[in-house]
Amino acid sequence: TWYWNRYPGARVDYRATAYQFSDERIWKEWNWSEMFPGQEELQEYFRFVVDKLELGPEISYSTRVVAARFDTSHDQWVVESRNENTGETFLTRARFFLPMLGTGSKKLIPNIAGRDTFKGDIFHTAEWPKGYDMRGKRVGAIG
């Protein structure tokens, strides 16, 4: 969510501490610049967490969970995932399984009459072009 949604003014609508990990190595060393930080600071925080906890090698990007089941005989989760770029599937066994299914994971594009003939720029907040200049333009926001 916080990588893709980088429109001007993107920021959290909860206190920053709601996003903060409770691990002492994290909260003792990180200081938020404001109560409701912007998208860039939140991304910086997540990079800090990944580096501090050495999580980089454990993260799979462009990966979608296909199925998950709890194996009672081994007391662990078996998670089947698929790499969205290669189509490769793999199984992971883990003690914990935390499905993070936020509403920002799938964009909704409304079917608006005339959209196909509109001559201006159209993009979703999750696909905001970096450095897009809105000066001198009429802007409509839907949602």
ROMI-235382 format. One record per residue: residue number from 1; x, y, z of N, C-alpha, C, O, CB in turn. Coordinates in nm, 4 decimals. Glycine has a CB too. Layout:
residues N
NUM, X, Y, Z, X, Y, Z, X, Y, Z, X, Y, Z, X, Y, Z
...
//
This chain:
residues 143
1, 0.0819, -0.1194, 0.0000, 0.0000, 0.0000, 0.0000, 0.0860, 0.1254, 0.0000, 0.0626, 0.2157, -0.0803, -0.0931, 0.0000, 0.1197
2, 0.1856, 0.1330, 0.0887, 0.2614, 0.2565, 0.1031, 0.3703, 0.2732, -0.0018, 0.4320, 0.3794, -0.0102, 0.3225, 0.2621, 0.2390
3, 0.3942, 0.1720, -0.0803, 0.4840, 0.1893, -0.1941, 0.4054, 0.2485, -0.3117, 0.4483, 0.3464, -0.3728, 0.5500, 0.0534, -0.2341
4, 0.2916, 0.1890, -0.3421, 0.2146, 0.2287, -0.4596, 0.1398, 0.3598, -0.4406, 0.1352, 0.4413, -0.5328, 0.1173, 0.1206, -0.4951
5, 0.0821, 0.3819, -0.3259, 0.0024, 0.5032, -0.3030, 0.0932, 0.6194, -0.2629, 0.1168, 0.6440, -0.1446, -0.1050, 0.4785, -0.1936
6, 0.1429, 0.6894, -0.3632, 0.2368, 0.7989, -0.3385, 0.1880, 0.9304, -0.3979, 0.2681, 1.0148, -0.4379, 0.3735, 0.7646, -0.3955
7, 0.0578, 0.9470, -0.4035, -0.0011, 1.0705, -0.4533, 0.0357, 1.1861, -0.3602, 0.0687, 1.1628, -0.2439, -0.1551, 1.0568, -0.4656
8, 0.0308, 1.3101, -0.4090, 0.0686, 1.4250, -0.3266, -0.0123, 1.4306, -0.1967, -0.1352, 1.4243, -0.1987, 0.0494, 1.5547, -0.4054
9, 0.0563, 1.4422, -0.0867, -0.0086, 1.4528, 0.0437, -0.0459, 1.3191, 0.1065, -0.1093, 1.3172, 0.2120, -0.1307, 1.5356, 0.0309
10, -0.0083, 1.2071, 0.0446, -0.0416, 1.0754, 0.1013, 0.0195, 1.0628, 0.2401, 0.1390, 1.0850, 0.2597, 0.0087, 0.9603, 0.0092
11, -0.0650, 1.0268, 0.3355, -0.0176, 1.0111, 0.4725, -0.1119, 0.9205, 0.5485, -0.2207, 0.8884, 0.5007, -0.0052, 1.1475, 0.5430
12, -0.0704, 0.8795, 0.6660, -0.1527, 0.7902, 0.7472, -0.2696, 0.8672, 0.8070, -0.2631, 0.9889, 0.8245, -0.0686, 0.7246, 0.8588
13, -0.3761, 0.7949, 0.8378, -0.4893, 0.8597, 0.9045, -0.5082, 0.8058, 1.0458, -0.6090, 0.8328, 1.1111, -0.6178, 0.8398, 0.8233
14, -0.4096, 0.7290, 1.0918, -0.4022, 0.6845, 1.2317, -0.2730, 0.7382, 1.2887, -0.1825, 0.7744, 1.2135, -0.4093, 0.5273, 1.2446
15, -0.2628, 0.7440, 1.4179, -0.1367, 0.7857, 1.4800, -0.0248, 0.6922, 1.4337, -0.0462, 0.5724, 1.4156, -0.1481, 0.7853, 1.6363
16, 0.0925, 0.7476, 1.4151, 0.2065, 0.6694, 1.3666, 0.2339, 0.5476, 1.4543, 0.2780, 0.4438, 1.4050, 0.3308, 0.7567, 1.3600
17, 0.2082, 0.5603, 1.5817, 0.2353, 0.4486, 1.6733, 0.1504, 0.3262, 1.6413, 0.1854, 0.2156, 1.6823, 0.2106, 0.4916, 1.8173
18, 0.0394, 0.3431, 1.5690, -0.0426, 0.2280, 1.5289, 0.0327, 0.1411, 1.4285, 0.0032, 0.0223, 1.4155, -0.1769, 0.2752, 1.4685
19, 0.1290, 0.1987, 1.3577, 0.2072, 0.1258, 1.2587, 0.3368, 0.0710, 1.3183, 0.4071, -0.0067, 1.2537, 0.2384, 0.2159, 1.1400
20, 0.3677, 0.1107, 1.4389, 0.4971, 0.0811, 1.4980, 0.5028, -0.0590, 1.5574, 0.4096, -0.1039, 1.6242, 0.5294, 0.1830, 1.6042
21, 0.6142, -0.1272, 1.5316, 0.6374, -0.2590, 1.5888, 0.6726, -0.2459, 1.7361, 0.7338, -0.1473, 1.7773, 0.7491, -0.3330, 1.5128
22, 0.6339, -0.3459, 1.8160, 0.6571, -0.3392, 1.9603, 0.7961, -0.3879, 2.0003, 0.8318, -0.3800, 2.1178, 0.5526, -0.4207, 2.0327
23, 0.8740, -0.4372, 1.9072, 1.0097, -0.4846, 1.9356, 1.0941, -0.3679, 1.9888, 1.1029, -0.2623, 1.9261, 1.0751, -0.5466, 1.8075
24, 1.1543, -0.3889, 2.1026, 1.2306, -0.2810, 2.1686, 1.3419, -0.2252, 2.0811, 1.3712, -0.1058, 2.0875, 1.2902, -0.3317, 2.2986
25, 1.4053, -0.3108, 1.9982, 1.5120, -0.2627, 1.9104, 1.4594, -0.1602, 1.8105, 1.5347, -0.0776, 1.7588, 1.5767, -0.3798, 1.8361
26, 1.3311, -0.1667, 1.7846, 1.2714, -0.0739, 1.6880, 1.2257, 0.0540, 1.7563, 1.2701, 0.1629, 1.7197, 1.1532, -0.1397, 1.6160
27, 1.1375, 0.0424, 1.8554, 1.0785, 0.1644, 1.9111, 1.1771, 0.2487, 1.9889, 1.1549, 0.3688, 2.0050, 0.9638, 0.1293, 1.9996
28, 1.2862, 0.1897, 2.0382, 1.3858, 0.2713, 2.1101, 1.4703, 0.3554, 2.0149, 1.5240, 0.4588, 2.0546, 1.4772, 0.1814, 2.1938
29, 1.4823, 0.3120, 1.8902, 1.5711, 0.3807, 1.7966, 1.4983, 0.4640, 1.6914, 1.5613, 0.5414, 1.6193, 1.6576, 0.2806, 1.7280
30, 1.3677, 0.4490, 1.6820, 1.2953, 0.5229, 1.5784, 1.2137, 0.6354, 1.6396, 1.1439, 0.6153, 1.7390, 1.2041, 0.4291, 1.4986
31, 1.2225, 0.7526, 1.5808, 1.1427, 0.8669, 1.6249, 1.0661, 0.9212, 1.5050, 1.1250, 0.9583, 1.4035, 1.2326, 0.9780, 1.6890
32, 0.9348, 0.9251, 1.5184, 0.8516, 0.9804, 1.4117, 0.8678, 1.1316, 1.4095, 0.8827, 1.1944, 1.5143, 0.7022, 0.9411, 1.4307
33, 0.8648, 1.1895, 1.2916, 0.8798, 1.3343, 1.2798, 0.7491, 1.4061, 1.3137, 0.7497, 1.5235, 1.3506, 0.9254, 1.3717, 1.1382
34, 0.6369, 1.3342, 1.3008, 0.5070, 1.3935, 1.3318, 0.4075, 1.2828, 1.3650, 0.4331, 1.1652, 1.3389, 0.4557, 1.4798, 1.2133
35, 0.2955, 1.3209, 1.4218, 0.1944, 1.2249, 1.4654, 0.1334, 1.1464, 1.3488, 0.1055, 1.0272, 1.3622, 0.0849, 1.2969, 1.5412
36, 0.1126, 1.2130, 1.2347, 0.0531, 1.1503, 1.1167, 0.1511, 1.1639, 0.9996, 0.1341, 1.2510, 0.9142, -0.0859, 1.2153, 1.0820
37, 0.2531, 1.0783, 0.9956, 0.3585, 1.0942, 0.8945, 0.3106, 1.0643, 0.7528, 0.2116, 0.9947, 0.7305, 0.4751, 1.0041, 0.9275
38, 0.3850, 1.1198, 0.6593, 0.3544, 1.1000, 0.5183, 0.4067, 0.9666, 0.4663, 0.4762, 0.8927, 0.5360, 0.4124, 1.2131, 0.4365
39, 0.3710, 0.9389, 0.3428, 0.4046, 0.8130, 0.2760, 0.5546, 0.7871, 0.2747, 0.5972, 0.6745, 0.3002, 0.3517, 0.8137, 0.1337
40, 0.6350, 0.8874, 0.2460, 0.7799, 0.8681, 0.2375, 0.8390, 0.8278, 0.3717, 0.9247, 0.7396, 0.3779, 0.8474, 0.9952, 0.1876
41, 0.7937, 0.8922, 0.4799, 0.8466, 0.8568, 0.6119, 0.8044, 0.7162, 0.6524, 0.8819, 0.6434, 0.7145, 0.7996, 0.9577, 0.7170
42, 0.6827, 0.6782, 0.6176, 0.6362, 0.5434, 0.6503, 0.7195, 0.4397, 0.5749, 0.7559, 0.3370, 0.6321, 0.4858, 0.5275, 0.6160
43, 0.7497, 0.4646, 0.4496, 0.8357, 0.3740, 0.3736, 0.9748, 0.3663, 0.4372, 1.0334, 0.2586, 0.4480, 0.8463, 0.4201, 0.2266
44, 1.0256, 0.4805, 0.4782, 1.1571, 0.4847, 0.5436, 1.1549, 0.4011, 0.6718, 1.2511, 0.3304, 0.7019, 1.1980, 0.6314, 0.5754
45, 1.0455, 0.4094, 0.7465, 1.0307, 0.3316, 0.8697, 1.0325, 0.1816, 0.8399, 1.1015, 0.1056, 0.9078, 0.9002, 0.3698, 0.9421
46, 0.9571, 0.1391, 0.7388, 0.9537, -0.0035, 0.7055, 1.0903, -0.0531, 0.6594, 1.1284, -0.1658, 0.6914, 0.8492, -0.0302, 0.5968
47, 1.1652, 0.0290, 0.5846, 1.3016, -0.0090, 0.5454, 1.3905, -0.0225, 0.6692, 1.4721, -0.1142, 0.6782, 1.3615, 0.0953, 0.4472
48, 1.3740, 0.0695, 0.7645, 1.4494, 0.0647, 0.8899, 1.4218, -0.0670, 0.9636, 1.5146, -0.1327, 1.0109, 1.4129, 0.1857, 0.9799
49, 1.2946, -0.1047, 0.9731, 1.2558, -0.2288, 1.0409, 1.3175, -0.3498, 0.9719, 1.3735, -0.4373, 1.0379, 1.1026, -0.2427, 1.0447
50, 1.3075, -0.3549, 0.8409, 1.3631, -0.4671, 0.7653, 1.5134, -0.4782, 0.7899, 1.5644, -0.5879, 0.8129, 1.3344, -0.4505, 0.6144
51, 1.5848, -0.3651, 0.7851, 1.7295, -0.3670, 0.8087, 1.7624, -0.4050, 0.9524, 1.8492, -0.4889, 0.9765, 1.7903, -0.2307, 0.7761
52, 1.6939, -0.3441, 1.0469, 1.7228, -0.3670, 1.1890, 1.6993, -0.5126, 1.2293, 1.7771, -0.5694, 1.3059, 1.6367, -0.2750, 1.2755
53, 1.5935, -0.5721, 1.1785, 1.5602, -0.7100, 1.2145, 1.6151, -0.8117, 1.1139, 1.5880, -0.9313, 1.1236, 1.4093, -0.7254, 1.2255
54, 1.6929, -0.7617, 1.0171, 1.7556, -0.8464, 0.9149, 1.6538, -0.9363, 0.8455, 1.6736, -1.0571, 0.8323, 1.8656, -0.9319, 0.9774
55, 1.5438, -0.8739, 0.8014, 1.4342, -0.9476, 0.7392, 1.4452, -0.9595, 0.5876, 1.3721, -1.0372, 0.5261, 1.3051, -0.8823, 0.7735
56, 1.5352, -0.8838, 0.5276, 1.5466, -0.8807, 0.3826, 1.5440, -1.0164, 0.3151, 1.4655, -1.0367, 0.2224, 1.6704, -0.8124, 0.3458
57, 1.6284, -1.1114, 0.3590, 1.6302, -1.2431, 0.2936, 1.5004, -1.3228, 0.3129, 1.4769, -1.4199, 0.2410, 1.7466, -1.3241, 0.3466
58, 1.4169, -1.2833, 0.4079, 1.2934, -1.3564, 0.4365, 1.1716, -1.3010, 0.3619, 1.0630, -1.3585, 0.3694, 1.2666, -1.3539, 0.5849
59, 1.1891, -1.1902, 0.2906, 1.0765, -1.1255, 0.2241, 1.0661, -1.1725, 0.0796, 1.1654, -1.1766, 0.0070, 1.0908, -0.9726, 0.2297
60, 0.9453, -1.2075, 0.0392, 0.9184, -1.2462, -0.0994, 0.8292, -1.1391, -0.1615, 0.7160, -1.1182, -0.1178, 0.8510, -1.3884, -0.1077
61, 0.8808, -1.0724, -0.2627, 0.8036, -0.9697, -0.3319, 0.7312, -1.0313, -0.4508, 0.7672, -1.1398, -0.4965, 0.8949, -0.8536, -0.3780
62, 0.6302, -0.9631, -0.5003, 0.5518, -1.0092, -0.6164, 0.5010, -1.1513, -0.5945, 0.4987, -1.2331, -0.6865, 0.6368, -1.0029, -0.7456
63, 0.4609, -1.1785, -0.4722, 0.4166, -1.3131, -0.4353, 0.2763, -1.3080, -0.3784, 0.2436, -1.2210, -0.2977, 0.5130, -1.3768, -0.3339
64, 0.1941, -1.4021, -0.4213, 0.0556, -1.4089, -0.3749, 0.0331, -1.5430, -0.3060, 0.0748, -1.6473, -0.3562, -0.0443, -1.3899, -0.4931
65, -0.0334, -1.5393, -0.1905, -0.0689, -1.6623, -0.1207, -0.1837, -1.7281, -0.1963, -0.2864, -1.6653, -0.2223, -0.1079, -1.6342, 0.0286
66, -0.1652, -1.8545, -0.2310, -0.2660, -1.9312, -0.3035, -0.3537, -2.0078, -0.2052, -0.4754, -2.0150, -0.2222, -0.1996, -2.0280, -0.4035
67, -0.2913, -2.0650, -0.1024, -0.3654, -2.1435, -0.0033, -0.2841, -2.1504, 0.1258, -0.1617, -2.1380, 0.1249, -0.3963, -2.2870, -0.0568
68, -0.3545, -2.1703, 0.2350, -0.2878, -2.1883, 0.3645, -0.3713, -2.2852, 0.4467, -0.4939, -2.2761, 0.4514, -0.2693, -2.0513, 0.4399
69, -0.3026, -2.3775, 0.5109, -0.3730, -2.4718, 0.5985, -0.2851, -2.4996, 0.7193, -0.1624, -2.4934, 0.7118, -0.4085, -2.6048, 0.5232
70, -0.3499, -2.5301, 0.8299, -0.2751, -2.5605, 0.9518, -0.2555, -2.7104, 0.9610, -0.3526, -2.7860, 0.9596, -0.3480, -2.5067, 1.0780
71, -0.1312, -2.7543, 0.9704, -0.0948, -2.8961, 0.9811, -0.0885, -2.9316, 1.1293, 0.0102, -2.9015, 1.1965, 0.0426, -2.9265, 0.9093
72, -0.1933, -2.9953, 1.1799, -0.2005, -3.0277, 1.3234, -0.0969, -3.1315, 1.3644, -0.0544, -3.1330, 1.4799, -0.3398, -3.0784, 1.3589
73, -0.0553, -3.2179, 1.2730, 0.0436, -3.3202, 1.3086, 0.1818, -3.2603, 1.3342, 0.2611, -3.3174, 1.4090, 0.0528, -3.4245, 1.1980
74, 0.2111, -3.1456, 1.2727, 0.3401, -3.0782, 1.2948, 0.3244, -2.9449, 1.3671, 0.4229, -2.8764, 1.3948, 0.4106, -3.0556, 1.1621
75, 0.1995, -2.9087, 1.3977, 0.1699, -2.7851, 1.4697, 0.2285, -2.6616, 1.3996, 0.2927, -2.5771, 1.4618, 0.2237, -2.7942, 1.6120
76, 0.2039, -2.6543, 1.2669, 0.2536, -2.5394, 1.1907, 0.1679, -2.5174, 1.0665, 0.0924, -2.6044, 1.0229, 0.4016, -2.5601, 1.1509
77, 0.1830, -2.3982, 1.0122, 0.1107, -2.3606, 0.8913, 0.1869, -2.4074, 0.7682, 0.3100, -2.4058, 0.7655, 0.0883, -2.2085, 0.8861
78, 0.1132, -2.4485, 0.6677, 0.1700, -2.4794, 0.5367, 0.1065, -2.3789, 0.4403, -0.0148, -2.3788, 0.4194, 0.1424, -2.6318, 0.4926
79, 0.1896, -2.2949, 0.3833, 0.1416, -2.1864, 0.2972, 0.1933, -2.2077, 0.1557, 0.3139, -2.2181, 0.1330, 0.1864, -2.0478, 0.3516
80, 0.1003, -2.2141, 0.0611, 0.1372, -2.2261, -0.0801, 0.1331, -2.0865, -0.1407, 0.0330, -2.0159, -0.1286, 0.0412, -2.3247, -0.1571
81, 0.2419, -2.0470, -0.2058, 0.2526, -1.9143, -0.2660, 0.2910, -1.9262, -0.4124, 0.3430, -2.0284, -0.4570, 0.3554, -1.8281, -0.1906
82, 0.2636, -1.8178, -0.4868, 0.2992, -1.8142, -0.6285, 0.3670, -1.6810, -0.6597, 0.3162, -1.5747, -0.6240, 0.1735, -1.8346, -0.7182
83, 0.4803, -1.6877, -0.7256, 0.5478, -1.5672, -0.7711, 0.4702, -1.5136, -0.8905, 0.4549, -1.5829, -0.9911, 0.6978, -1.5954, -0.8080
84, 0.4213, -1.3905, -0.8798, 0.3379, -1.3308, -0.9844, 0.4147, -1.3040, -1.1140, 0.3535, -1.2931, -1.2202, 0.2779, -1.2016, -0.9340
85, 0.5464, -1.2934, -1.1069, 0.6256, -1.2661, -1.2275, 0.6630, -1.3927, -1.3031, 0.6618, -1.3942, -1.4262, 0.7513, -1.1909, -1.1907
86, 0.6968, -1.5006, -1.2291, 0.7454, -1.6227, -1.2934, 0.6414, -1.7343, -1.2972, 0.6529, -1.8272, -1.3771, 0.8683, -1.6718, -1.2221
87, 0.5389, -1.7255, -1.2103, 0.4400, -1.8317, -1.2021, 0.4840, -1.9473, -1.1138, 0.4069, -2.0401, -1.0894, 0.4091, -1.8825, -1.3390
88, 0.6073, -1.9422, -1.0660, 0.6604, -2.0487, -0.9797, 0.5810, -2.0545, -0.8491, 0.5501, -1.9512, -0.7897, 0.8118, -2.0256, -0.9502
89, 0.5482, -2.1762, -0.8050, 0.4799, -2.1938, -0.6770, 0.5752, -2.2617, -0.5794, 0.6648, -2.3364, -0.6187, 0.3489, -2.2770, -0.6939
90, 0.5535, -2.2339, -0.4521, 0.6377, -2.2954, -0.3501, 0.5614, -2.3060, -0.2198, 0.4649, -2.2330, -0.1966, 0.7672, -2.2155, -0.3301
91, 0.6054, -2.3973, -0.1351, 0.5438, -2.4194, -0.0044, 0.6355, -2.3670, 0.1039, 0.7576, -2.3813, 0.0966, 0.5130, -2.5690, 0.0184
92, 0.5752, -2.3062, 0.2042, 0.6490, -2.2567, 0.3196, 0.5817, -2.3123, 0.4439, 0.4590, -2.3116, 0.4545, 0.6541, -2.0997, 0.3225
93, 0.6614, -2.3602, 0.5372, 0.6095, -2.4069, 0.6661, 0.6489, -2.3032, 0.7708, 0.7629, -2.2570, 0.7743, 0.6650, -2.5506, 0.7032
94, 0.5534, -2.2677, 0.8556, 0.5806, -2.1634, 0.9538, 0.4972, -2.1848, 1.0798, 0.3885, -2.2424, 1.0760, 0.5523, -2.0250, 0.8942
95, 0.5503, -2.1380, 1.1881, 0.4783, -2.1460, 1.3153, 0.3622, -2.0479, 1.3190, 0.2571, -2.0755, 1.3767, 0.5730, -2.1190, 1.4321
96, 0.3836, -1.9323, 1.2560, 0.2809, -1.8287, 1.2532, 0.2465, -1.7936, 1.1088, 0.3318, -1.7991, 1.0202, 0.3278, -1.7028, 1.3299
97, 0.1225, -1.7583, 1.0870, 0.0764, -1.7125, 0.9556, -0.0085, -1.5889, 0.9783, -0.1133, -1.5962, 1.0425, -0.0046, -1.8245, 0.8792
98, 0.0358, -1.4759, 0.9265, -0.0328, -1.3486, 0.9466, -0.0793, -1.2945, 0.8123, -0.0047, -1.2221, 0.7463, 0.0593, -1.2465, 1.0177
99, -0.1997, -1.3276, 0.7708, -0.2474, -1.2739, 0.6427, -0.2784, -1.1256, 0.6563, -0.3627, -1.0856, 0.7366, -0.3727, -1.3505, 0.5942
100, -0.2102, -1.0458, 0.5779, -0.2270, -0.9005, 0.5802, -0.3103, -0.8593, 0.4600, -0.2559, -0.8202, 0.3567, -0.0891, -0.8274, 0.5801
101, -0.4403, -0.8678, 0.4729, -0.5308, -0.8428, 0.3612, -0.5923, -0.7045, 0.3718, -0.7099, -0.6910, 0.4053, -0.6405, -0.9490, 0.3560
102, -0.5143, -0.6030, 0.3439, -0.5651, -0.4670, 0.3497, -0.6465, -0.4327, 0.2268, -0.6326, -0.4955, 0.1219, -0.4515, -0.3692, 0.3651
103, -0.7311, -0.3327, 0.2409, -0.8140, -0.2916, 0.1277, -0.7310, -0.2265, 0.0180, -0.7768, -0.2133, -0.0955, -0.9227, -0.1957, 0.1741
104, -0.6096, -0.1860, 0.0515, -0.5240, -0.1230, -0.0487, -0.4546, -0.2218, -0.1404, -0.3810, -0.1811, -0.2303, -0.4215, -0.0389, 0.0188
105, -0.4764, -0.3507, -0.1197, -0.4070, -0.4489, -0.2016, -0.4705, -0.4681, -0.3390, -0.4073, -0.5240, -0.4287, -0.4027, -0.5803, -0.1297
106, -0.5923, -0.4235, -0.3565, -0.6578, -0.4360, -0.4871, -0.7298, -0.3056, -0.5191, -0.8192, -0.2628, -0.4461, -0.7577, -0.5561, -0.4889
107, -0.6896, -0.2439, -0.6286, -0.7508, -0.1153, -0.6624, -0.8866, -0.1356, -0.7282, -0.9088, -0.2330, -0.8002, -0.6588, -0.0345, -0.7552
108, -0.9753, -0.0430, -0.7024, -1.1086, -0.0443, -0.7617, -1.1151, 0.0682, -0.8644, -1.0925, 0.1846, -0.8311, -1.2203, -0.0283, -0.6523
109, -1.1456, 0.0341, -0.9870, -1.1601, 0.1333, -1.0930, -1.3087, 0.1369, -1.1300, -1.3597, 0.0422, -1.1899, -1.0688, 0.0991, -1.2187
110, -1.3782, 0.2450, -1.0951, -1.5221, 0.2506, -1.1234, -1.5506, 0.2613, -1.2730, -1.4721, 0.3185, -1.3487, -1.5854, 0.3689, -1.0505
111, -1.6627, 0.2058, -1.3134, -1.7065, 0.2132, -1.4520, -1.7864, 0.3426, -1.4677, -1.9036, 0.3492, -1.4306, -1.7921, 0.0868, -1.4927
112, -1.7227, 0.4438, -1.5223, -1.7833, 0.5759, -1.5352, -1.8138, 0.6036, -1.6823, -1.7271, 0.5896, -1.7685, -1.6901, 0.6856, -1.4766
113, -1.9364, 0.6425, -1.7092, -1.9756, 0.6736, -1.8473, -1.8853, 0.7822, -1.9037, -1.8611, 0.8836, -1.8383, -2.1237, 0.7181, -1.8541
114, -1.8357, 0.7611, -2.0248, -1.7501, 0.8585, -2.0912, -1.6027, 0.8431, -2.0609, -1.5200, 0.9138, -2.1185, -1.7923, 0.9943, -2.0538
115, -1.5689, 0.7531, -1.9726, -1.4284, 0.7351, -1.9346, -1.3420, 0.6981, -2.0554, -1.2284, 0.7440, -2.0676, -1.4161, 0.6269, -1.8264
116, -1.3965, 0.6148, -2.1443, -1.3200, 0.5683, -2.2598, -1.2970, 0.6784, -2.3642, -1.2094, 0.6644, -2.4495, -1.3914, 0.4514, -2.3242
117, -1.3736, 0.7867, -2.3588, -1.3553, 0.8952, -2.4556, -1.2899, 1.0190, -2.3928, -1.2626, 1.1163, -2.4632, -1.4898, 0.9336, -2.5165
118, -1.2652, 1.0166, -2.2644, -1.2017, 1.1280, -2.1951, -1.0608, 1.1482, -2.2501, -0.9864, 1.0516, -2.2665, -1.1979, 1.1033, -2.0420
119, -1.0240, 1.2717, -2.2783, -0.8956, 1.2985, -2.3409, -0.7858, 1.3392, -2.2434, -0.6707, 1.3559, -2.2836, -0.9121, 1.4046, -2.4423
120, -0.8194, 1.3549, -2.1186, -0.7196, 1.3940, -2.0198, -0.6487, 1.2738, -1.9583, -0.6665, 1.1601, -2.0018, -0.7843, 1.4760, -1.9109
121, -0.5692, 1.3013, -1.8579, -0.4968, 1.1949, -1.7866, -0.5891, 1.1304, -1.6840, -0.6638, 1.1990, -1.6142, -0.3691, 1.2509, -1.7170
122, -0.5832, 0.9987, -1.6759, -0.6588, 0.9242, -1.5751, -0.5633, 0.8248, -1.5107, -0.4958, 0.7482, -1.5794, -0.7837, 0.8512, -1.6379
123, -0.5588, 0.8271, -1.3793, -0.4826, 0.7231, -1.3097, -0.5340, 0.7071, -1.1677, -0.5915, 0.7983, -1.1084, -0.3321, 0.7566, -1.3087
124, -0.5110, 0.5885, -1.1162, -0.5517, 0.5516, -0.9810, -0.4452, 0.6016, -0.8842, -0.3287, 0.6155, -0.9215, -0.5720, 0.3967, -0.9676
125, -0.4846, 0.6286, -0.7603, -0.3848, 0.6742, -0.6617, -0.2741, 0.5709, -0.6420, -0.1628, 0.6063, -0.6033, -0.4525, 0.7038, -0.5269
126, -0.3038, 0.4433, -0.6682, -0.2022, 0.3386, -0.6550, -0.1097, 0.3324, -0.7763, -0.0167, 0.2517, -0.7799, -0.2689, 0.2035, -0.6346
127, -0.1355, 0.4180, -0.8759, -0.0490, 0.4224, -0.9945, -0.0085, 0.5660, -1.0255, 0.0124, 0.6016, -1.1415, -0.1202, 0.3596, -1.1164
128, 0.0024, 0.6475, -0.9223, 0.0322, 0.7888, -0.9412, 0.1711, 0.8038, -1.0019, 0.2683, 0.7537, -0.9454, 0.0224, 0.8656, -0.8073
129, 0.1825, 0.8720, -1.1160, 0.3140, 0.8885, -1.1783, 0.4054, 0.9754, -1.0920, 0.3654, 1.0820, -1.0451, 0.2994, 0.9503, -1.3182
130, 0.5251, 0.9296, -1.0724, 0.6209, 1.0051, -0.9925, 0.6489, 1.1390, -1.0607, 0.6785, 1.1435, -1.1801, 0.7525, 0.9245, -0.9728
131, 0.6396, 1.2465, -0.9850, 0.6683, 1.3792, -1.0368, 0.5590, 1.4409, -1.1226, 0.5831, 1.5408, -1.1903, 0.7914, 1.3738, -1.1145
132, 0.4398, 1.3833, -1.1211, 0.3302, 1.4361, -1.2026, 0.2981, 1.5791, -1.1587, 0.2807, 1.6057, -1.0398, 0.2038, 1.3457, -1.1911
133, 0.2906, 1.6699, -1.2547, 0.2664, 1.8112, -1.2266, 0.1205, 1.8461, -1.2570, 0.0763, 1.8352, -1.3713, 0.3622, 1.9007, -1.3094
134, 0.0467, 1.8878, -1.1552, -0.0952, 1.9207, -1.1726, -0.1181, 2.0707, -1.1919, -0.2324, 2.1138, -1.2068, -0.1749, 1.8719, -1.0525
135, -0.0127, 2.1495, -1.1918, -0.0298, 2.2939, -1.2061, -0.1004, 2.3284, -1.3362, -0.0655, 2.2775, -1.4427, 0.1052, 2.3643, -1.1998
136, -0.2000, 2.4155, -1.3262, -0.2729, 2.4621, -1.4422, -0.3754, 2.3634, -1.4975, -0.4324, 2.3861, -1.6043, -0.1770, 2.4962, -1.5479
137, -0.3987, 2.2544, -1.4255, -0.4934, 2.1534, -1.4738, -0.6173, 2.1514, -1.3865, -0.6107, 2.1806, -1.2671, -0.4283, 2.0141, -1.4765
138, -0.7297, 2.1169, -1.4462, -0.8518, 2.0918, -1.3699, -0.8444, 1.9468, -1.3255, -0.8201, 1.8572, -1.4063, -0.9830, 2.1211, -1.4549
139, -0.8653, 1.9245, -1.1973, -0.8478, 1.7901, -1.1413, -0.9778, 1.7437, -1.0767, -1.0422, 1.8178, -1.0024, -0.7322, 1.7879, -1.0379
140, -1.0145, 1.6209, -1.1061, -1.1299, 1.5586, -1.0421, -1.0838, 1.4368, -0.9655, -1.0049, 1.3572, -1.0162, -1.2380, 1.5204, -1.1459
141, -1.1324, 1.4217, -0.8439, -1.0988, 1.3038, -0.7628, -1.2276, 1.2281, -0.7344, -1.3277, 1.2874, -0.6940, -1.0264, 1.3441, -0.6287
142, -1.2249, 1.0989, -0.7554, -1.3432, 1.0150, -0.7345, -1.3113, 0.9128, -0.6271, -1.2093, 0.8443, -0.6330, -1.3875, 0.9446, -0.8668
143, -1.3988, 0.9035, -0.5299, -1.3797, 0.8020, -0.4264, -1.3832, 0.8589, -0.2887, -1.3685, 0.7853, -0.1911, -1.2512, 0.7309, -0.4463
//
